[in-house]
Amino acid sequence: MMMSPVFALLFVCSLGGAHAASRSDAEYAANPIRKVVTMLQNMQTKISAEGEKKKAAFDKYVCYCENADSTLGQAISDAQTKIPQVESAIKEGVASKKQLEADLKDAQVSRVEAKDTIAQATALREKEAAAFAAKKSELDSNTGALAKAIPALEKGMGGAFLQTTSASVLRQISLSADMIPADRDLLASFLSEGSTYAPQSGQITGILKTLKDEMDKDLADTTSAENSSIASFDSLVAAKKKEIDALTKSIESKTMRVGQLGVKIAQMENDLEDTQRDFPRIKSSTQIWIRIAP
């Protein structure tokens, strides 16, 4: 079948257009220039981003450089002020700690002395109490014998009294009591076995009454002295116990303060060591900045 001339022309043109479009797509896909352009565009984007980062870092560095002089200068000034202050604080702390330790030692010694004082006073009080008990027992026995002898003699019962235990006590009194020789001899004669006694003379009775009055007074004085000694002992012990309590609290407080001060001194020494170690670095950094600064 024969094609009309117009239709044939349109068919050829359509084939040519399709072939041209297909050729254009192939040429674009295989064109190396397009690849280079795309690569350059990607590189430009990456370089722009990196440039922005470098610019931000540079601006930060410039800001640091503009403030470095005052910042480092202030750091040096602070270190120069701090070092002597810390050194002075350490010196004062060491002196205070030394004084506290001396005070603590004195308090400990004083507490030991106070305890020793109580122990010594207690031992002395025990001896005094034993001596008083012995003397009181003797005086009670003597005055008891005299209290029985006097009424017996006044009733004319001297012979019967000499057979009692109280008569033996009187014989001991006649040997140990402080008496004038004549009275001692008369009393000794009366107390002799088989002696007779004339009640109307009243001499023996008078001697015995005098002895009893003296012994009663001696017992009263001894008892008063014992009571006074007890009161003094109680007062001393109370005062020393109060002193010991105060010293114990002081020792505990001073011990704690010594420990706390020791820790504080150690911390200040570490601080001083760190500051002294860092100070040369600060100075070195400043010197480097001065050399490189425009």
Buried (B, 14 or more C-beta within 10 A) or exposed (E): EEEEEEEEEEEEEEEEEEEEEEEEEEEEEEEEEEEEEEEEEEEEEEEEEEEEEEEEEEEEEEEEEEEBEEBBEEBBEEBEEBBEEBBEBBEEBBEBBEEBBEBBEEBBEBBEBBBEBBEEBEEEBEEBBEEBEEBBEBBEBBBEBBBBBBEBBBEEBBEEBBEBEBBEBBBEBBEEBEBEEEBBEBBBEBBEEEEEBEEEEEBBBEBBBBBBEBBBEBBEEBBEEBEEBBEEBEEBBEEBEEBBEBBEEBBEEBBEBBEEBBEBBEEBBEBBEEBBEEBEEBBEBBEEBEEEEE
